[in-house]
Amino acid sequence: MIARRTVVGGLALCGSGLGCAVHAQWPNSGAGAAPTTRVDVPVGGCGMNLAEARQFAQQWRISEDLDADPDDEAASRAALVLERYFAQCSFAGEDWFGVKPRFGFFDDGKSPNAFATPFPLFGNRADVDGTVVFGRRLLAQQLQRGNAAFAAIMVIVAHEYAHAYQFRQRRGGKCPEIELEADFLAGWSLACEAGKRQGRRLSVDLASSAATMFEFGTYDFNNPSFHGTPEQRRDALLAGYRAGDSGMSLADAYRTSIRSTA
């Protein structure tokens, strides 16, 4: 197993669409400016700083591994396979988006979710692009998909790495636009991965990934954290995939994602 390091952190978050998302507000100064610690919480319309976010998320235990029972050999082997797959997805996200967030797992309780935040929540390195975390309950749900499980995991991780890229670009915005843009960029990255000829890491199952995005959509239009309808989320992913398949650059894909939700 990967050496265990567990932290408790607060999240200034963009999520996959299963719960509340907290979007970071970016300063207008300078090309390498760091994110402000003031964040806007769409649910409730309030704001919180990083310290308040940490306090808010005390129950979310974050670690770099899946914490399998060391006395359960089968569970430990399964966890190791999953951790290696997540590492491959993370490497792919780093390659295509040019970002290096810390990656970990957290206890998402009764609210399955995955999140990205511009703040580094654990480890000693300051030169990281925030943090991406994947809920253990969300993972258990995706594993119920059988042969489509890895495709579901891949597209969720790609969506969160797209958020990390949005943070790098100091992209502000509200739901559902910011989420549909991340869906578009996730589709773009899947096409890039599918097109690799040398050193290819991952097999891309576009149909299963699109089905995952469709299932994450809702029709809860009056919810401030509404992420898009099932059709919008699926179509954004597929549009991004077509863009990546055509050879579109990341910079052009980013601009196209914004135009597509305007």
C-alpha positions in Angstrom: 0.0 0.0 0.0 1.1 3.6 -0.5 2.4 5.0 2.8 -0.5 6.5 4.7 -0.7 10.2 5.4 -4.0 11.6 6.7 -5.0 15.2 7.1 -8.1 17.2 7.9 -8.6 20.1 5.5 -11.1 22.8 4.4 -12.2 22.8 0.9 -12.7 25.8 -1.4 -14.3 23.5 -3.9 -15.6 22.7 -7.4 -17.4 19.4 -7.4 -18.5 16.8 -9.9 -22.1 17.7 -9.4 -23.4 15.5 -6.5 -23.3 18.2 -3.8 -22.5 21.7 -2.9 -19.6 23.4 -4.8 -17.6 26.3 -3.4 -16.0 28.4 -6.1 -12.8 30.3 -5.5 -12.7 34.0 -6.3 -9.5 35.1 -8.1 -7.6 38.4 -7.8 -7.3 40.6 -10.9 -3.6 41.3 -10.4 -0.7 39.8 -12.3 -0.3 36.6 -14.3 0.9 34.3 -11.5 -1.2 35.7 -8.7 -2.2 33.3 -6.0 -5.9 32.7 -5.2 -7.5 34.8 -2.6 -8.7 33.0 0.5 -12.2 34.5 0.1 -14.6 32.0 -1.5 -18.1 32.3 -2.7 -20.5 29.5 -1.6 -23.4 29.3 -4.1 -25.6 27.3 -1.6 -26.9 29.9 0.8 -25.2 32.7 -1.0 -22.6 33.3 1.7 -18.8 33.5 1.8 -16.1 31.9 3.8 -12.4 32.2 4.1 -9.9 29.3 4.1 -9.9 29.0 7.9 -13.7 28.9 8.0 -13.7 26.3 5.2 -11.3 24.1 7.2 -13.6 24.3 10.2 -16.6 23.5 8.0 -14.9 20.3 6.7 -13.6 18.9 9.9 -15.5 15.6 9.3 -13.8 15.0 5.9 -10.7 12.9 6.6 -8.3 13.2 3.6 -5.6 10.6 2.9 -3.4 9.6 0.0 -4.6 6.0 0.1 -7.8 4.0 0.4 -7.1 2.8 4.0 -7.8 -0.8 3.3 -7.7 -3.2 6.3 -4.1 -4.4 6.3 -5.3 -7.8 7.7 -7.6 -8.3 4.8 -5.3 -9.5 2.0 -8.0 -9.4 -0.7 -9.1 -5.9 0.2 -5.5 -4.7 0.3 -4.8 -6.1 -3.2 -8.0 -4.5 -4.6 -7.2 -1.2 -3.0 -3.7 -1.3 -4.5 -5.1 -1.9 -8.0 -7.5 1.0 -7.6 -4.8 3.3 -6.2 -2.6 2.5 -9.2 -5.5 3.3 -11.6 -6.1 6.6 -9.8 -2.4 7.4 -10.2 -2.6 6.7 -13.9 -5.7 9.0 -14.2 -3.8 11.6 -12.2 -0.7 11.4 -14.4 -3.0 11.7 -17.5 -4.7 14.8 -16.0 -1.3 16.4 -15.3 -0.1 15.7 -18.8 -3.1 17.1 -20.6 -3.9 20.1 -18.4 -0.4 20.9 -17.3 -1.4 21.1 -13.6 -0.1 19.2 -10.6 -2.7 19.2 -7.8 -2.2 16.9 -4.8 -4.6 13.9 -5.1 -6.3 12.1 -2.2 -9.4 10.4 -0.9 -11.9 11.6 1.6 -14.9 10.4 3.7 -17.9 11.7 1.8 -20.4 10.0 4.1 -23.9 10.2 2.8 -23.1 12.7 0.1 -21.0 11.0 -2.6 -18.8 13.5 -4.4 -15.4 14.5 -5.7 -13.9 18.0 -5.4 -11.2 20.3 -6.6 -9.8 23.2 -4.6 -7.1 25.8 -5.4 -5.7 25.4 -1.9 -3.0 22.7 -1.1 -4.6 20.8 1.8 -1.8 18.4 2.7 1.9 17.8 2.2 4.8 20.2 2.5 5.1 21.3 -1.1 3.8 24.8 -1.9 4.3 24.5 -5.7 1.2 22.5 -6.3 -2.0 23.4 -8.1 -4.4 22.9 -5.2 -5.9 19.6 -4.3 -8.3 17.0 -5.9 -10.1 14.6 -3.7 -12.3 11.6 -4.5 -14.9 10.4 -2.1 -14.7 6.8 -0.8 -18.5 6.4 -1.0 -18.5 7.8 -4.5 -15.9 5.3 -5.4 -17.9 2.4 -4.0 -20.9 3.6 -6.1 -18.9 3.7 -9.3 -17.5 0.2 -8.7 -21.1 -1.1 -8.9 -21.0 -0.2 -12.6 -19.1 -3.4 -13.4 -17.1 -3.1 -16.6 -17.9 0.6 -16.9 -16.5 1.4 -13.5 -13.0 2.5 -14.6 -14.5 4.7 -17.4 -16.7 6.4 -14.7 -13.7 7.0 -12.4 -11.6 8.3 -15.3 -14.2 10.9 -16.4 -14.8 12.1 -12.8 -11.0 12.6 -12.3 -10.7 14.3 -15.6 -13.6 16.7 -14.7 -11.8 17.6 -11.4 -8.4 18.2 -13.2 -10.3 20.4 -15.6 -11.3 22.5 -12.5 -7.7 22.6 -11.5 -6.9 24.0 -14.9 -9.7 26.6 -14.5 -8.1 27.6 -11.2 -4.8 28.0 -12.9 -6.4 30.3 -15.5 -8.2 32.3 -12.7 -11.5 31.4 -14.3 -14.4 32.7 -12.3 -18.0 31.8 -12.9 -21.2 30.3 -11.6 -23.1 27.1 -12.0 -23.9 25.5 -14.4 -21.6 27.3 -16.8 -18.3 26.6 -14.9 -19.3 22.9 -14.6 -20.3 22.4 -18.2 -17.0 24.0 -19.2 -15.2 21.4 -17.0 -17.2 18.7 -18.7 -16.1 20.0 -22.1 -12.5 20.0 -21.0 -12.8 16.5 -19.5 -14.1 15.3 -22.9 -11.2 17.0 -24.6 -8.7 15.3 -22.3 -10.2 11.8 -22.9 -9.8 12.3 -26.6 -6.2 13.3 -26.1 -5.6 10.1 -24.0 -7.4 7.9 -26.6 -5.2 9.4 -29.3 -1.9 8.5 -27.6 0.2 6.2 -29.7 3.2 5.7 -27.6 3.2 5.0 -23.9 -0.6 5.0 -23.7 -1.8 4.5 -20.1 -5.5 4.2 -20.2 -8.2 2.7 -22.3 -11.0 5.2 -23.1 -14.6 4.1 -23.1 -16.4 7.1 -24.4 -19.9 5.6 -24.2 -19.6 4.7 -20.6 -18.0 8.1 -19.7 -20.8 9.9 -21.5 -23.4 7.8 -19.6 -21.7 8.7 -16.3 -22.0 12.5 -17.1 -25.6 12.0 -18.1 -26.5 10.3 -14.8 -24.8 13.2 -12.9 -27.1 15.7 -14.5 -30.3 17.0 -12.8 -33.3 19.2 -13.6 -32.9 21.1 -10.3 -32.8 24.5 -12.1 -33.5 26.5 -8.9 -30.6 25.0 -7.0 -27.7 27.5 -6.9 -25.3 24.6 -7.4 -27.2 23.2 -10.3 -24.5 21.6 -12.6 -26.6 21.1 -15.8 -29.2 18.7 -17.1 -28.3 15.1 -18.1 -28.4 16.1 -21.7 -26.2 19.2 -21.2 -23.6 17.3 -19.3 -23.4 14.5 -21.8 -23.4 16.8 -24.7 -20.6 19.0 -23.2 -18.4 16.0 -22.7 -19.0 14.7 -26.2 -18.4 18.2 -27.7 -15.1 18.3 -25.9 -14.2 14.9 -27.1 -14.8 15.9 -30.7 -12.6 19.0 -30.2 -9.8 16.9 -28.8 -10.2 14.3 -31.5 -9.8 17.1 -34.1 -6.4 18.0 -32.6 -7.6 21.2 -30.9 -5.0 22.6 -28.5 -5.7 23.0 -24.8 -5.8 26.8 -25.1 -8.3 26.7 -27.9 -10.4 24.1 -26.0 -10.5 26.3 -23.0 -11.7 29.3 -25.0 -14.2 27.1 -26.8 -15.6 25.7 -23.5 -16.3 29.2 -22.4 -18.0 30.2 -25.7 -20.1 27.1 -25.7 -21.7 28.0 -22.4 -22.1 31.7 -23.0 
